[in-house]
C-alpha cells in the first residue's frame, strides 16, 4: 500500500491511514514490520535519550553500521536505514497496531524526513485564506487544541504534530500530513461534542484521534505557502487572566523558536545540523514568527482564533 504523506510517497506492508488515498507510484520510503517478535541487541553506546516529563526514559537513539536504531521503551524498536529509504518495525509482544502506527506517523517518519535532507517542525497547522499557519510549543501547550478550534470552524487541517517544509523560490511551503487530530477528552468534547467519530491514539494515552474524511481535505494535494508560525508561550508568561497577546519575535528569537521545534535525528552529525540551520535561517527570512500568549481556558478559544485571524488581516508580513 502506497500513501502520499509529508510530501513523500510511502509504501507500507500494513495500514498507515484509512483516509489517505492509495497511490501507485515509486516509493521514497519503504516500511515493513517483522512478523515475529524480535529486537536488536542493545548497542554498546546510545548517543541520545529522550525522557518523559516525569523522568521516565521514553526513546533512545543509537548508530549502527547501516543506519540508526530507535528504541521506544517497552513498545518497539525501529531500524532506519542510513539512506532514509527504509524503516523496519519490531514491536514488543502485545503492543497494539494503533500504537505502532502512532509512533511511526508522529515520531519516526518526521525524523526520517530530516535524514532524507528535508526539514519538519513539531507543529500543528491549518490552512487559512492567507496561507498555512502553524503552532509550536512544548507538549501540553495547546497546539492541537488551537488547530482543532480552527478545524471546527471550517479551516482545513494540514498537520497535527509534524509540519513538513520545502523551499520553493523565495517562499517556504508546508506539506500535508495524514488526516488526524489528537485531543484530550475535555478539548474534544468542547470542540465537537458527540458529533464526530474518534478512536484511541495509542494504548498508553487517553488522547483521542478525531476522524477526518478525505472530503474534508480536497485542496491539500499540493504544497501551500507557510504564512506564519505562532510559538506558544509558557503559562507562566501570560500577563493576565484573560489576556491574549501576539507579538513578533526578533530574528534571533525566531531562529531559536524554530530550532526548538525542528525534528532532528542525529545531533552528533555536524553536516546534518549545518544543513538544518541553514534552512531555518531561510525560513525566518520568508515566514513571520510570532509569540502567542493566551489563557488555558476552553471558553476563550474562539477569542484566541479571532485574535490570530485579526493578526493575519492586519499584518503586511
Secondary structure as GFF3:
##gff-version 3
##sequence-region A 1 317
A	DSSP	beta_strand	2	5	.	.	.	ID=ss1
A	DSSP	beta_strand	8	12	.	.	.	ID=ss2
A	DSSP	beta_strand	29	33	.	.	.	ID=ss3
A	DSSP	beta_strand	48	51	.	.	.	ID=ss4
A	DSSP	beta_strand	57	64	.	.	.	ID=ss5
A	DSSP	beta_strand	67	72	.	.	.	ID=ss6
A	DSSP	beta_strand	76	81	.	.	.	ID=ss7
A	DSSP	beta_strand	86	91	.	.	.	ID=ss8
A	DSSP	alpha_helix	97	103	.	.	.	ID=ss9
A	DSSP	pi_helix	104	108	.	.	.	ID=ss10
A	DSSP	alpha_helix	109	115	.	.	.	ID=ss11
A	DSSP	beta_strand	119	121	.	.	.	ID=ss12
A	DSSP	beta_strand	123	128	.	.	.	ID=ss13
A	DSSP	beta_strand	131	136	.	.	.	ID=ss14
A	DSSP	alpha_helix	143	152	.	.	.	ID=ss15
A	DSSP	beta_strand	157	159	.	.	.	ID=ss16
A	DSSP	beta_strand	163	168	.	.	.	ID=ss17
A	DSSP	beta_strand	171	175	.	.	.	ID=ss18
A	DSSP	beta_strand	180	183	.	.	.	ID=ss19
A	DSSP	alpha_helix	185	192	.	.	.	ID=ss20
A	DSSP	beta_strand	198	200	.	.	.	ID=ss21
A	DSSP	beta_strand	208	211	.	.	.	ID=ss22
A	DSSP	three_ten_helix	214	217	.	.	.	ID=ss23
A	DSSP	beta_strand	224	232	.	.	.	ID=ss24
A	DSSP	three_ten_helix	235	237	.	.	.	ID=ss25
A	DSSP	beta_strand	245	248	.	.	.	ID=ss26
A	DSSP	alpha_helix	251	261	.	.	.	ID=ss27
A	DSSP	alpha_helix	270	286	.	.	.	ID=ss28
A	DSSP	beta_strand	288	293	.	.	.	ID=ss29
A	DSSP	three_ten_helix	298	300	.	.	.	ID=ss30
A	DSSP	alpha_helix	301	314	.	.	.	ID=ss31
###
